[in-house]
Amino acid sequence: MTRHPARKSPKVRATLYLPYELLEEARDAAVHLAGFPVRLTLTKFAEQAFRAELERLKNRYNGGCDFPPREEDLKGGRPIAA
């Protein structure tokens, strides 16, 4: 899997499941902050949340470094037990 962190990558569609209340709260925030000065969209909200959580996980579990690229796609279903 090739990654190009130096340039802006195109957006891709991702399907995931979230608790109803969490998604509704995020949608409410996006609508409320859609105008100037924030111009928040649900996509921007999710992207910022993913980036912040990835940074936290890298710092806590990987010495602040990027995680190695995966060798296969994620499998659906229950998480793998540690």
N, CA, C and O atoms as a MOPAC input file, in Angstrom:
PM7 MOZYME 1SCF
protein

 N      0.84400 1    -1.17500 1     0.00000 1
 C      0.00000 1     0.00000 1     0.00000 1
 C      0.88700 1     1.23500 1     0.00000 1
 O      1.68500 1     1.41500 1     0.91900 1
 N      0.76600 1     2.07800 1    -0.99700 1
 C      1.59800 1     3.26300 1    -1.12800 1
 C      0.89500 1     4.46200 1    -0.52600 1
 O     -0.29800 1     4.67400 1    -0.74400 1
 N      1.63900 1     5.23400 1     0.22600 1
 C      1.08900 1     6.45300 1     0.82200 1
 C      1.92600 1     7.62900 1     0.37200 1
 O      3.13000 1     7.49800 1     0.15500 1
 N      1.28300 1     8.78700 1     0.23300 1
 C      1.97100 1    10.00200 1    -0.18600 1
 C      1.69500 1    11.11000 1     0.82500 1
 O      0.87400 1    11.98700 1     0.55700 1
 N      2.36900 1    11.09200 1     1.99600 1
 C      2.07100 1    12.08000 1     3.02700 1
 C      2.47200 1    13.50400 1     2.66200 1
 O      1.95700 1    14.45000 1     3.25700 1
 N      3.38400 1    13.68600 1     1.69200 1
 C      3.85800 1    15.02200 1     1.35900 1
 C      2.82700 1    15.83300 1     0.58200 1
 O      2.85800 1    17.06300 1     0.62200 1
 N      1.92400 1    15.17500 1    -0.11500 1
 C      0.92200 1    15.92400 1    -0.87100 1
 C     -0.47100 1    15.63900 1    -0.32600 1
 O     -0.70100 1    14.62300 1     0.33200 1
 N     -1.37900 1    16.53500 1    -0.60400 1
 C     -2.74900 1    16.37500 1    -0.12100 1
 C     -3.41800 1    15.23500 1    -0.87900 1
 O     -3.46300 1    15.23300 1    -2.10900 1
 N     -3.93200 1    14.27300 1    -0.13400 1
 C     -4.55100 1    13.11900 1    -0.77500 1
 C     -6.03000 1    13.38600 1    -1.03200 1
 O     -6.65500 1    14.18800 1    -0.33800 1
 N     -6.58600 1    12.70700 1    -2.03700 1
 C     -8.01400 1    12.88800 1    -2.31700 1
 C     -8.85500 1    12.28100 1    -1.20800 1
 O     -8.41300 1    11.37700 1    -0.49900 1
 N    -10.04200 1    12.77700 1    -1.07300 1
 C    -10.97800 1    12.22600 1    -0.08700 1
 C    -11.52700 1    10.90300 1    -0.61800 1
 O    -11.75100 1    10.74600 1    -1.81900 1
 N    -11.73500 1     9.96800 1     0.28500 1
 C    -12.33400 1     8.68700 1    -0.06900 1
 C    -13.51400 1     8.43700 1     0.85600 1
 O    -13.55900 1     8.94200 1     1.97700 1
 N    -14.45100 1     7.66600 1     0.37900 1
 C    -15.63600 1     7.34200 1     1.17300 1
 C    -15.30500 1     6.22400 1     2.14700 1
 O    -14.64000 1     5.25400 1     1.78500 1
 N    -15.76600 1     6.36000 1     3.37700 1
 C    -15.56500 1     5.32900 1     4.39900 1
 C    -16.90700 1     5.07500 1     5.08200 1
 O    -17.61700 1     6.01200 1     5.44600 1
 N    -17.23300 1     3.83300 1     5.24500 1
 C    -18.46900 1     3.46900 1     5.93600 1
 C    -18.10000 1     2.92800 1     7.30200 1
 O    -17.29700 1     2.00100 1     7.41700 1
 N    -18.68400 1     3.50500 1     8.33000 1
 C    -18.46200 1     3.02900 1     9.68400 1
 C    -19.71800 1     3.27000 1    10.50000 1
 O    -20.58900 1     4.05200 1    10.12100 1
 N    -19.79000 1     2.58900 1    11.61000 1
 C    -20.97000 1     2.69400 1    12.46400 1
 C    -20.60000 1     3.41300 1    13.74600 1
 O    -19.59200 1     3.10400 1    14.38100 1
 N    -21.43900 1     4.39000 1    14.12200 1
 C    -21.24200 1     5.18400 1    15.33500 1
 C    -22.51600 1     5.13600 1    16.16200 1
 O    -23.59900 1     4.89800 1    15.62700 1
 N    -22.39300 1     5.36200 1    17.46200 1
 C    -23.60600 1     5.48400 1    18.27000 1
 C    -24.47500 1     6.63800 1    17.73900 1
 O    -23.96100 1     7.70400 1    17.39700 1
 N    -25.75300 1     6.41900 1    17.67500 1
 C    -26.69700 1     7.40100 1    17.13600 1
 C    -26.52100 1     8.77400 1    17.77900 1
 O    -26.44500 1     9.78300 1    17.07800 1
 N    -26.45500 1     8.81600 1    19.10800 1
 C    -26.37900 1    10.09300 1    19.82300 1
 C    -25.09200 1    10.84500 1    19.49000 1
 O    -25.10000 1    12.07100 1    19.38100 1
 N    -23.99000 1    10.11800 1    19.32800 1
 C    -22.71300 1    10.75100 1    18.99700 1
 C    -22.76400 1    11.39300 1    17.61800 1
 O    -22.32200 1    12.52800 1    17.44100 1
 N    -23.29800 1    10.67300 1    16.65100 1
 C    -23.40700 1    11.21800 1    15.30500 1
 C    -24.35000 1    12.41200 1    15.26900 1
 O    -24.05600 1    13.40600 1    14.60400 1
 N    -25.46100 1    12.33600 1    15.96100 1
 C    -26.39600 1    13.46300 1    15.99500 1
 C    -25.75100 1    14.70300 1    16.61900 1
 O    -25.95500 1    15.81600 1    16.13400 1
 N    -24.97700 1    14.51900 1    17.68800 1
 C    -24.30500 1    15.65200 1    18.32600 1
 C    -23.27200 1    16.26600 1    17.37300 1
 O    -23.14100 1    17.48700 1    17.29500 1
 N    -22.54800 1    15.41800 1    16.66000 1
 C    -21.57200 1    15.91900 1    15.69200 1
 C    -22.26900 1    16.65900 1    14.55500 1
 O    -21.78200 1    17.69700 1    14.10700 1
 N    -23.39400 1    16.14400 1    14.08800 1
 C    -24.16100 1    16.83200 1    13.03500 1
 C    -24.67000 1    18.17600 1    13.52600 1
 O    -24.61700 1    19.16600 1    12.79800 1
 N    -25.17100 1    18.21600 1    14.77700 1
 C    -25.64500 1    19.48500 1    15.35200 1
 C    -24.51500 1    20.50600 1    15.38900 1
 O    -24.71300 1    21.67100 1    15.04300 1
 N    -23.31700 1    20.06400 1    15.81300 1
 C    -22.16700 1    20.97200 1    15.88300 1
 C    -21.79600 1    21.46500 1    14.48900 1
 O    -21.50900 1    22.64900 1    14.30700 1
 N    -21.79900 1    20.56800 1    13.50300 1
 C    -21.43300 1    20.95900 1    12.14400 1
 C    -22.41300 1    21.98600 1    11.57800 1
 O    -21.99800 1    22.93900 1    10.91900 1
 N    -23.68600 1    21.80000 1    11.82700 1
 C    -24.68100 1    22.75900 1    11.34200 1
 C    -24.52200 1    24.09500 1    12.06800 1
 O    -24.55500 1    25.15300 1    11.44000 1
 N    -24.35000 1    24.04500 1    13.38100 1
 C    -24.23200 1    25.26600 1    14.17400 1
 C    -22.98100 1    26.07100 1    13.80100 1
 O    -22.99500 1    27.30100 1    13.84300 1
 N    -21.90500 1    25.37200 1    13.43900 1
 C    -20.63000 1    26.04000 1    13.15500 1
 C    -20.29700 1    26.08000 1    11.66500 1
 O    -19.14100 1    26.26600 1    11.28600 1
 N    -21.31700 1    25.90400 1    10.82200 1
 C    -21.08500 1    25.85400 1     9.37500 1
 C    -20.67500 1    27.20400 1     8.79400 1
 O    -19.98100 1    27.25900 1     7.77800 1
 N    -21.09000 1    28.26400 1     9.41900 1
 C    -20.78700 1    29.59100 1     8.89100 1
 C    -19.46100 1    30.13900 1     9.38400 1
 O    -18.69300 1    29.46000 1    10.06700 1
 N    -19.22000 1    31.37700 1     9.01900 1
 C    -18.00900 1    32.09100 1     9.43400 1
 C    -17.97800 1    32.19100 1    10.94700 1
 O    -19.04100 1    32.43100 1    11.51900 1
 N    -16.89400 1    32.03500 1    11.63400 1
 C    -15.53300 1    31.88100 1    11.12400 1
 C    -15.08000 1    30.42700 1    11.01300 1
 O    -14.02900 1    30.17400 1    10.42300 1
 N    -15.82700 1    29.45800 1    11.55500 1
 C    -15.34200 1    28.07300 1    11.62200 1
 C    -15.52100 1    27.34200 1    10.30000 1
 O    -14.61800 1    26.63000 1     9.86000 1
 N    -16.68600 1    27.50900 1     9.65400 1
 C    -17.01700 1    26.81900 1     8.40600 1
 C    -16.82900 1    25.29900 1     8.53900 1
 O    -16.22000 1    24.64900 1     7.69000 1
 N    -17.37200 1    24.76600 1     9.62800 1
 C    -17.22300 1    23.34500 1     9.92600 1
 C    -18.16400 1    22.50900 1     9.07000 1
 O    -19.32500 1    22.86700 1     8.87300 1
 N    -17.65700 1    21.40000 1     8.56900 1
 C    -18.46800 1    20.38900 1     7.89900 1
 C    -18.30500 1    19.09400 1     8.69100 1
 O    -17.38200 1    18.96700 1     9.49500 1
 N    -19.18200 1    18.15300 1     8.46900 1
 C    -19.06400 1    16.87200 1     9.15500 1
 C    -17.77500 1    16.16300 1     8.72900 1
 O    -17.13600 1    15.49300 1     9.54000 1
 N    -17.39700 1    16.30900 1     7.46800 1
 C    -16.14000 1    15.72600 1     6.99500 1
 C    -14.95000 1    16.35100 1     7.70500 1
 O    -14.05300 1    15.63700 1     8.15400 1
 N    -14.93100 1    17.67200 1     7.81200 1
 C    -13.82500 1    18.35100 1     8.49300 1
 C    -13.78200 1    17.95000 1     9.97300 1
 O    -12.70800 1    17.74200 1    10.53800 1
 N    -14.94600 1    17.84600 1    10.58300 1
 C    -15.04200 1    17.43200 1    11.98600 1
 C    -14.43500 1    16.04300 1    12.17400 1
 O    -13.63100 1    15.83400 1    13.08200 1
 N    -14.81600 1    15.09400 1    11.31800 1
 C    -14.31000 1    13.72200 1    11.42100 1
 C    -12.81400 1    13.66900 1    11.13800 1
 O    -12.07900 1    12.96600 1    11.83200 1
 N    -12.35700 1    14.40100 1    10.13000 1
 C    -10.93100 1    14.40200 1     9.79600 1
 C    -10.09300 1    14.93800 1    10.95600 1
 O     -9.05400 1    14.36800 1    11.28900 1
 N    -10.53900 1    16.02200 1    11.56300 1
 C     -9.79700 1    16.58700 1    12.70000 1
 C     -9.79900 1    15.62700 1    13.88600 1
 O     -8.79200 1    15.50300 1    14.58300 1
 N    -10.91400 1    14.95100 1    14.11900 1
 C    -10.99700 1    13.98900 1    15.22000 1
 C    -10.08400 1    12.79300 1    14.96600 1
 O     -9.39500 1    12.33700 1    15.87800 1
 N    -10.07200 1    12.28200 1    13.74000 1
 C     -9.19200 1    11.16500 1    13.39400 1
 C     -7.73300 1    11.56400 1    13.57500 1
 O     -6.95000 1    10.80500 1    14.14700 1
 N     -7.35700 1    12.76000 1    13.09000 1
 C     -5.96600 1    13.20900 1    13.21000 1
 C     -5.55000 1    13.36500 1    14.67500 1
 O     -4.44900 1    12.96300 1    15.05200 1
 N     -6.41600 1    13.94000 1    15.49200 1
 C     -6.09600 1    14.13000 1    16.91300 1
 C     -5.94900 1    12.78900 1    17.62200 1
 O     -5.03400 1    12.61200 1    18.42500 1
 N     -6.83300 1    11.85200 1    17.33500 1
 C     -6.75600 1    10.54900 1    17.99000 1
 C     -5.55300 1     9.75700 1    17.50700 1
 O     -4.90400 1     9.08500 1    18.30800 1
 N     -5.23700 1     9.81900 1    16.21100 1
 C     -4.03900 1     9.15000 1    15.70600 1
 C     -2.78200 1     9.70600 1    16.36800 1
 O     -1.88600 1     8.94200 1    16.72900 1
 N     -2.70800 1    11.00100 1    16.52900 1
 C     -1.55500 1    11.61700 1    17.19200 1
 C     -1.43200 1    11.11600 1    18.62600 1
 O     -0.33700 1    10.79000 1    19.08400 1
 N     -2.56300 1    11.05600 1    19.33300 1
 C     -2.56600 1    10.55700 1    20.70800 1
 C     -2.10000 1     9.10400 1    20.77100 1
 O     -1.28000 1     8.74800 1    21.61800 1
 N     -2.62000 1     8.27100 1    19.88000 1
 C     -2.25000 1     6.85600 1    19.86400 1
 C     -0.77500 1     6.66000 1    19.50700 1
 O     -0.09900 1     5.82600 1    20.10800 1
 N     -0.27600 1     7.42400 1    18.53500 1
 C      1.14300 1     7.33600 1    18.17300 1
 C      2.02500 1     7.70100 1    19.35900 1
 O      3.01400 1     7.02300 1    19.63800 1
 N      1.66400 1     8.76900 1    20.05000 1
 C      2.46300 1     9.20200 1    21.20100 1
 C      2.42100 1     8.18300 1    22.33300 1
 O      3.43700 1     7.92300 1    22.97700 1
 N      1.27000 1     7.61700 1    22.57100 1
 C      1.11900 1     6.69200 1    23.69400 1
 C      1.68000 1     5.29600 1    23.41800 1
 O      2.27800 1     4.67600 1    24.29800 1
 N      1.48400 1     4.81000 1    22.19700 1
 C      1.80400 1     3.41500 1    21.92500 1
 C      2.93500 1     3.18100 1    20.91500 1
 O      3.37200 1     2.04300 1    20.74100 1
 N      3.41100 1     4.23000 1    20.25400 1
 C      4.41100 1     3.99900 1    19.20800 1
 C      5.52500 1     5.03900 1    19.22300 1
 O      6.09900 1     5.35500 1    18.18000 1
 N      5.82900 1     5.56700 1    20.39700 1
 C      6.93700 1     6.50800 1    20.52000 1
 C      6.79200 1     7.75800 1    19.67800 1
 O      7.79200 1     8.37900 1    19.31600 1
 N      5.56600 1     8.13700 1    19.36000 1
 C      5.32400 1     9.33100 1    18.56200 1
 C      5.52700 1     9.12800 1    17.06900 1
 O      5.38700 1    10.07100 1    16.29000 1
 N      5.85700 1     7.91000 1    16.66300 1
 C      6.10900 1     7.61000 1    15.24400 1
 C      4.84800 1     7.11200 1    14.55700 1
 O      3.92000 1     6.62200 1    15.20100 1
 N      4.83600 1     7.24900 1    13.22600 1
 C      3.73900 1     6.68900 1    12.44100 1
 C      3.69100 1     5.18500 1    12.64400 1
 O      4.72400 1     4.54800 1    12.85000 1
 N      2.50300 1     4.62000 1    12.58600 1
 C      2.36500 1     3.17500 1    12.63400 1
 C      2.83000 1     2.60200 1    11.29400 1
 O      2.68300 1     3.25700 1    10.26300 1
 N      3.38400 1     1.39800 1    11.29600 1
 C      3.81600 1     0.81100 1    10.02500 1
 C      2.60600 1     0.54400 1     9.13200 1
 O      1.51600 1     0.26300 1     9.63200 1
 N      2.79200 1     0.63100 1     7.81900 1
 C      1.68600 1     0.34500 1     6.90000 1
 C      1.21500 1    -1.10100 1     7.08200 1
 O      2.02400 1    -2.01000 1     7.27500 1
 N     -0.07900 1    -1.29500 1     7.01900 1
 C     -0.62500 1    -2.64300 1     7.16600 1
 C     -0.34200 1    -3.43500 1     5.89900 1
 O     -0.20600 1    -2.87100 1     4.81300 1
 N     -0.25800 1    -4.72800 1     6.05300 1
 C      0.03200 1    -5.60300 1     4.91800 1
 C     -1.22500 1    -6.18500 1     4.30000 1
 O     -1.16700 1    -6.80400 1     3.23700 1
 N     -2.36300 1    -5.99200 1     4.95500 1
 C     -3.63000 1    -6.48700 1     4.41300 1
 C     -4.74900 1    -5.57000 1     4.87400 1
 O     -4.58200 1    -4.79200 1     5.81300 1
 N     -5.88500 1    -5.66600 1     4.20800 1
 C     -7.03200 1    -4.84800 1     4.57900 1
 C     -7.59500 1    -5.28600 1     5.92200 1
 O     -7.40100 1    -6.42200 1     6.35600 1
 N     -8.29600 1    -4.36300 1     6.57100 1
 C     -8.95500 1    -4.69500 1     7.82600 1
 C    -10.02600 1    -5.74100 1     7.57700 1
 O    -10.66300 1    -5.76600 1     6.52400 1
 N    -10.21000 1    -6.59400 1     8.55700 1
 C    -11.26500 1    -7.59500 1     8.46900 1
 C    -12.45000 1    -7.10100 1     9.27700 1
 O    -12.27300 1    -6.52100 1    10.34800 1
 N    -13.64200 1    -7.32200 1     8.78300 1
 C    -14.83900 1    -6.93800 1     9.50200 1
 C    -15.09400 1    -7.89000 1    10.66100 1
 O    -14.46800 1    -8.94500 1    10.76000 1
 N    -15.99400 1    -7.51800 1    11.51400 1
 C    -16.34600 1    -8.39100 1    12.62600 1
 C    -15.79600 1    -7.91000 1    13.94000 1
 O    -15.44700 1    -6.73900 1    14.09500 1
 N    -15.72100 1    -8.82400 1    14.89100 1
 C    -15.27200 1    -8.48800 1    16.24400 1
 C    -13.77900 1    -8.18800 1    16.25100 1
 O    -13.02700 1    -8.76000 1    15.46100 1
 N    -13.33800 1    -7.28300 1    17.15000 1
 C    -11.91600 1    -6.97100 1    17.24300 1
 C    -11.10300 1    -8.19700 1    17.68400 1
 O    -11.61100 1    -9.09500 1    18.35500 1
 N     -9.84000 1    -8.20400 1    17.28900 1
 C     -8.93600 1    -9.28200 1    17.68100 1
 C     -8.58900 1    -9.10200 1    19.15500 1
 O     -8.22600 1    -8.00300 1    19.57300 1
 N     -8.69600 1   -10.16300 1    19.94600 1
 C     -8.36600 1   -10.10000 1    21.37100 1
 C     -6.85200 1   -10.01900 1    21.53800 1
 O     -6.09500 1   -10.64100 1    20.79300 1
 N     -6.43200 1    -9.24400 1    22.52400 1
 C     -4.99200 1    -9.08800 1    22.76300 1
 C     -4.45700 1   -10.23500 1    23.58600 1
 O     -3.26300 1   -10.27400 1    23.88600 1

